[in-house]
């Protein structure tokens, strides 16, 4: 096992993660069963519980009170949900991050809704638009002048009592959403409190040590946990849980069941997310435009109306619980209801998504206008690059590291004519800004009191022109084409699923165009998310509802069964009839970025990229 080291809290020495762990023996298990010992109260054997159990603080006792008594009653957690909770706790690195993240999300959403209502109800925009500054002929006291220039003169909170029906309905809908989020928060909190006790007392891993632990180490500890200790997690089949934990690949399969089903839906082409624009009918020789519309909103809809349809609340696959015709009718009804809900919520979602994007990225763009050229992997690329049974932390780290070299690949190509225009525009805008700043040095009143255009002062124009100058500068490339193939091969080694023709012609126009679709501008993705709100109901009705028969038939035909996973959806990685146990000795449970970058395959490519960047720096 690959040991991960951490600093011991007591003596500061570096010790293996599994040091000091004493697995329970069979005779200890028989002792517990014969004497009917309550596992939640601790055990008489060494190493069964950590020393923290004997010295709990007040809040720890209060959290422990949320736990039901362990025993045969109240065992309502499936193995899939239990493993998901264990992994979720590991990914969050503790309980408090979950609490802060969930409450923070609720605070942000509440603020956004209330702030939108405030902006649409209480602000006198007509008065602000007609404001022309303090009058110079005012001879009254300073308080009168201050009242003319105060923003509170144009804010009227009393208008909240006469809100329009639109904002009243929005507030009601958000109240329902907020109540549901709070219910879900306390439900998940109750489960994660049990997981925290399991980590701390059974596996002897504190939240602090969890920060540096690897998932492979967690799996190793799970292998050594006796079956009856899983009673803490209220799993209804502890013995089978123990057997599953001996197979790391099965553990991964059960945790990412829904993700595997969604990716299988894409790979089989059950739902077409592409928007076709028939431009070939406009002019002979033109090709039809195909725009992938797999946005986050559409992904959420497909996950809930299609993937979740085939799973129950225990994440058990339910493709054979009813006749095919009955399942088709149920799926069509589910899709139709969700499409109607999307149509009814569309007036609110459009405003919400637009304002959320403005508030989230507006300050970032104002601080760094060059960020308008930032790129990131699209949702289509993310699902295309994802492997079956791949853990989320491994996948996210692969994409994070690959995006660095993807940006390097896109920078290999000069902007052409656009670069020349941007260079000229940057010079012109920069010269105007410098001249305006020089005027402000001559007379400080120029910034606010002198107008260049009606109602627009020098300061306003300096702000606008400076933003345009930064955008133009961001379009200038300081690097020419050196090694696009090396950059693209590095990306391929990390994502592992680039189309084969990419590596054959990495400098070709078609390859670059296709790569831009996988790695588009962030602004393009925001516009695509906004457009996705408009086309989601149409895609649900035309691509899912009409294809329900084929979807149900395909899911039923690809359902397999084995003793560890139960009913599961067969993927391309597991052949029909395979148990999936062949590679259990070395499962891909962790990602080691430095080891991959130092591999013998990538060292020549990275050396070429580094030498090219060094020559560019020397030439500047």
N, C-alpha and C positions, 0 to 999 in steps of 0.2 A: 504493500500500500504506500502511496505517495504521502509522506507525513507533512503536515502543515504546522509550523511552529508559531508559538505566540509567547508573549512575555508573561510570566507568572506574576499575579497581582501581589503575592506575598514577598517573594525574595528577588523578583526582577530577573530570574534566570530564564533562559529559553528552554522550554520543555516540549516534547511532542504533545499533540492534541489529545491522544489517547492515553497519555501517561496517567497512572493512578486509577484507571478504570478497572473495576473488578466485576466481571460478569457473574451472574448468579449460577450456582450449581443446581443440578437436578434435585439433590437432597434438600436444598433450601426451598425449592419450589414445592416439594411434597410437604414440607413443614408448614408452609403457608396454607396450602389447601386443606390439610388435615386439621389445623387449628383455627381455620376460618378467620384469618387475620385480614383486617381492612387495609388494603394497599395504600389508600389515600392518606393514612395516618403515619406512614413510615414503616420501616422494617428492622428486625433485630440483627441483620447481617451486615458486615462491613462493606462499604462501597455502594449500598443500595440507594442511599440518599446523600446529597451534598451537605456540608456543614451548615449551609445557609438556612436549612430547614429548621434547625434548632434555635435560631435567633432571628425570628421574623420581626420586621418593623410593623407599625400599625397599618400602613397602607397595604403591605403584603398580606396581612391577615384579612383585610377587607376584600382584597382581590380574590384570595383563596375562598372566601365565603360565597363567591359566585359559582364555585364548583359544586355540582351535585355529588352525592355520595357514590363512590365507585362500587359497582356490584352488577348483578344480573339485570336489575331494573334500569330503565332509562338509556339503554344502549341503542342509539338511533343514528349513529354515524357510520356511513359506508367506508370501505377501505379507500375508495377513490377520493372522497371528501377529506378523510383523515390525512392521507398522504399530501393532498393539496394544501391543507392547513399547515402541515409540517414544513413543506417547501415555502409557502408564503411567509411563514415566520422567519425562515432562513433568509429569504430574499430581502425582507424588510429589516433584517438584522436586529430584531427586538420588537417589543410590544409598543413602546412609546412612539416609534416612528409611524406605526399604523395609526395610533390615536391622533398624533399631530397632523398627519397627512389627510385623514378623513375629515377631521374638524376644520382643518385649513381649507379644504375643498368646499365644505359647506359654507364657511365664512365668505370665501371668494364669490361663490354663486349667489349668496344672499346679498352681498354688497352690490354685485353687478345688477341684479334685478331692481333693488331699491334705488340704485344710482340712475338706472335707465328711467324709472318712474319719475325720479326727481328732475332729470333733464327734460323729460317730455311734458311735465306738468307745472313745475314751479319757476321756470326761467322765462323771463320776459325778453325773448329774442328780438322782437321789434324795437324795444327800447334800447337794447345793446347795439343793434344795427344803426340806429340814428344818433348814437353818442358821438360827439365830436370834441370831447375833451372839456376841461374847465374853461369857463368864459373869463377872458382877461378883464372885462369891465365890471366884474363882480367886486363890490367894495364892502361886502358884509364880512362877518367874522370868519375865522379859519374853519370853524365847524360847518358852516354853510358850504364852503368850497369842498371840504372833505366829504360831505354827504353827496355832492354831485359826482364825485369820482369814486364812490364806494360801490363795490359789486353787490352789496346787500340791498341796494336800492332797486335792483332788478330781480331779486329773488323773493318769491311770495309763497311761503309755506301754507298759507291758508287755502291755496288752490288744491291741496291734497284732499280736501273734503268734497271736492267736485270733480274727481278723476273721471276720465272717459271710460266707457265700457271696455275698451281695449286693455287699458292698464289694470282695471279691476279683474278682468278675466285672467290676465297674465299673472297677477298676484295670487289668485285662487289656484291656478295650475301649478305655480311654483310652491305654494304651501303644501299641495299634495305630494309634489316631488320631494320637498324637504322632509316631510313626515316619513315618507318611504325610506329616504336616506338615513334618517335617524334610527328607524326600526332596524334597517340592515346593519347599521354601525353597532348597535348594542348586541344584535345577534352574533355578528362576527367577533365582537369583543369577548363575548362569553366563550366562544370556541377558542380564541387565541390565548385567553387566560389559561385554559387547560393545556394548550400547547406549551406555554411558557413554563408551567409546572413540570411538564414532561421533559423539556429541554434541561431545566435546572436541576431537577431532583432525580430523574431516571438516567438521562444521558450525561448529566453533570457538566453542562455547557452553559455558562452564564451569558447574559446579553453582551457583556464586554468582550469575552472570548469569541463570541459569535462573529464579531466584526472581521476577524482575520481567518475564520474557519472556511474551508472549502467544502463544497457539496459532497465530494468524494469522502471526506472525513465524516460527514453526517451519515452518509449511507453505511459507512463502516460501523458506526456506533449502532445504527438501527439493526444491523445483523446480529448484534450481541444482546439485544433487549429481549428478555423472556416474554412469552405470550401474555401472561397475566398482567404485565405492566401496561399493556395497551388499554386496560380498563380505564385508566385515567382519561383517555381520549374518547371514551364511550363508544369505541368501535364494537359493532355487534358480532364480529367473528375474529377474536384476538389470535386464535391459532392460525387461521389462514393469513392474517395480517403478518404474523411472524414468518410464515413461509414465503410470502410475497417479498418481504424485505431482504430475503436472501438472494433475490434476483434483481440487480440494479436496473437492467434494461426493462423489466416488467414494471418497476417503480416509475421509471420515466414515462412509459406508455400510459399508465393509469393517471399520471398527473396531467398530461397534455392530451387527454382524450378528445376534448372539444377542438383543440387546435389541429390535431390530426384530421378530424372530420372536416373542418373547414378547408384545409389544404387539399384534402382528397376531393372535395367538391370542385375546387378550382382545377386540379389536375385532370379530372375526368370531363371538364367542360360542361358540367351540369347547369351552370348559370353563366350567361354571357354578359359580362360587365362592360363591354365595349360599346361606345356610342358611335354609330355609323352616320357620316354625313356624305350623301351621294353627290360629290362634286364632279364625278365623271359624266353626269348628265348635263352639266353646265357647259362643258367644253370637251371636245374630243382629245384624248391623250392624257387627260388629268386622271389621277387615281383618287379613289374615295378616301376621305379622311377618317381615320379610326382613332378615337380618343378613349383610352382606358378610364373608366369612371369608378374604380374601386376606391372610394373615399372612406374616411373613418365612419361617417354617418351611415353609408350603405353597408359597410362591413358590420356595424352594430345591428342593423336591421336583418341582414342575412343570418347572422349568428343567432339572433333571438327567434326569428320566425322559421328558420330552416334547420339549423344545427341543433338548437335546443329542443326542437320538436321530436327528435329521435332519441333524446336523453331524458330520463326522469330526474328528480331532485337528488338522487343518489349517484348521478352520472352513470347509470346503467343504460346500455344501448337497448332501445325498445323498437326494433325494426320488425319483430315477429309477434308482438303482443296482440295484433288484430289482423283481420283480413286486409289484403292490399287495397281493395276498393274503399274500405272504411278509412284507412290511413290517408288515401288520396283526398277524400272528402274533408277530412279533418285538416290536412295541410292547406288545401285551398281556402277553407274558412279562416284559418289562422293568417294566411297571407293577405286575404281581402280585408280583414279587420285592421291589420297593421298598416296597409296602404291607406285606408280611410283615416286612421289616426294621424299618419304623416301629412295628409292633405289638410286636416283640421288644424294641426299644429304649425303648418307652414308659415302663416303670417307672423307667428311668434318666433319660430326658429330662425327665419331670415334675419330679423332684427337682432336677435340674441347673438347669433354667430358673427354677424358683421361687427357689432360693437365689441364683442369679446376679442376678435382679431385686431381691431383698432387699438383697444386698450392694452393688449398684450404686446403687440409688436410696434405700436406707435412710438413709445418712449425709446425702444431699442433703435428704431430707425432715426429718430431725432438725435440720439446720442452718437450713432454711427451710421450715417446714410449709406456707406458702402455695403452694409449688411443686406441691402436690397438684392445684391448678387449672390447671396449665400444659397447653397444647394444642399439637398438631403435626399435620401432614398425615398422613393414613392411607396405607397402601400402595395402596389402591384409588385414592385421589386422585392419588398420585404417578404411577401408570401412566396415569391418565386425562389428566393434564396434560402428559405427556411427548410430545414431537414425534418423528416418525420422523427418523432420521439425526441426532438432536441429541446433541452431545457431553456427557458426564457433567458436566464442570465448568460448562458453560453451564446445564444443567438444575438442578444443585444451587444455583447462585447465584440463579436465578429463584425457586426455592422458598424459599430463605433470606430473600430480600427480600420476597416476597409474604406470608410468614408474619407479618411485622411488621404489615402492614395487615390481615391476617385477624384477628389478635388485636384490632386497633383496631375492626374491624367487630363482633366478638362483644361488646366492652365497650360498644357503643352501646345495648344492651338491658338494662334494669334487671331484677333478679332477681324482682321482684314480691313475693309473700307470703314467699318464701324470704329476701329481704333483711330484712324486718321481724323474722322469727324469728332470723336470724343476728345482727342488731343487739342484740336483747334477750339472746341467749345470750352474746354477747361482753361485754356490760356485767356480767352476773352472774358469769361466769368471771373477768373482770378484777378485780372487787371482792373475790372470794375469794382470788385470788393476792396482791393487795395486803395483805389482812389477814394471810395466812400469812407474808409477808415482814416485816410489822411485828412479828409474834411472834418471828421469828428475830433481829430487831434488839434486842429486849428481852432475849433469852437465846439465845446461840449454840448451846446444847445442844438446842434445840427441833428443829432441822433433822433430826438423825439419831436422837435418843433418844425423841422424842415421836411416838406412832403415832396417826393419825386413824382408821384402820381396822386390823383385826388384821393385823400384819406389814407394814403400809404406813406409812412415816414421812412427816413433813411434806415433806421434800425430794422424795419420790416423787410426792406429790400436786401439788406446785408444777410439776414437770416435765410431768405429764399435763395439768393444767389450762391451763398456758401454751401447750402445743401446740394444744389445743382452741380457745383464745382466738385464736391466729394464724389457724387455719383459718376461724373465723367472720369475722374481719376481712377475709380474702381474698375472701369472698363479697359484701362491701359494695361497691357501685358508686359512684364519685365523679363519674360522668358520666351524664347523661341522653341521650335520643335527640336528636341534632343532625343529622348528615348520614350516615346509614347507606348511602345510595346512592352517595355519593362514595367512601366506604371500599371498598364492593364493586366499584365501577368501577375503582378502583386495583388491586385484586386481580385483576380480569378482565384488565386491560392486561398484567399480569405473567404470569399463568398461561395466559391466552388460550383456555381451554377450559371456562369455567364454562357451565352450562346456560343457554339463552337466556332462560328465564322468570325467572332470578335478577335481571336488570337491570330487568325490567318491574315487579317488586314487591319491592324489596330489604328492605322492612320487614315483609313478610308472615310469618305463622307457618310456613307450609309451606316457604318459602325458608330461614328460619332453621333449621328442623329438618333439612332436607336439608344445609345448610351444616355443621351440627354433625356429621353423619355423615362428611363429608369432612375436617373439622377437629376431631376428637374430643379429649377429655381424654387425657392421657398414661396415667392410671390405667386408663382404658377400653381403651386399646391393649395394655397389659400383660396385663389379664385376657383380652383377645381372643387374644393370643399363647398364653397358657396353655391356653385352650379349643381353640385350633387344633391343639395336639398331640393332643387326643383325637379330633378329627373328621377329621384328615388322612388316615388309612388308609381311613376310610369314603368320603371324597370321591374318593380315588384309584380305589377300586373301583367306585363308583357313577357318577362323572362322567367319568372318563378311560377306564377299562377298557371300559365298556359303549359308549363313543362312539369307540372306536379306528378303526372303519371310516370314519366321517365325517371324523375328524381327518386320517388319511392321505390320503384323497381330496381334501380341501381344500388340504392342503399341496402335493400334486402339481399341482393345478389352478392354484395361484397361483405356481408356479415359472416364472421367466423367465431368459433368458440374454442377456448381451452380452459384448463382447470385453474389457471392463475388469473387470467384477465376476464373470464366469463365471455359474454358476447362482446366482440370488438370489431371495428371496421378495418378490413384488410387494406394495407397500403402497398405501394410499389416496392418498399424496402423489405417487406415480409411476404414471401411467396405463399400461395394458398396451401394450407395444411401445415405450415411451419409453426413451431412453438415459440420462435423468437428467443430461444435460449442459447443459441450457438455462440454469441459474442458477449456473454454475460461477464466473462473474465476481464474484459477491457472495455467497458461502456463509455461513450463520449459524454461524461457527466460534467466535465470542467473544460475551460478554455484557457490555454496558456499562451497569451499573445507574444511575449518575448521569445519563447521557444520556437514558435512558428516563424517569426521574422528572422531568426538566426538559423533557420533550417538551410540545408545545402541547396535547396531549390531556389530560394529567394535571395541568397547572399549576392550572387552576381548582379541581379536586377537592382537591388538596393544600392550596391556600390556604383553602378552606372548613374542612378538617380542622384546620389550624393555628389558625385564628381561633376555632373551637369549643373547642379545648383551652385557648386563652388565656383565654377567658371563664370556663371552669371554674376555672382557677387563680385568677383574680381574685375569684371568688365564694367561694372557700374561706378 
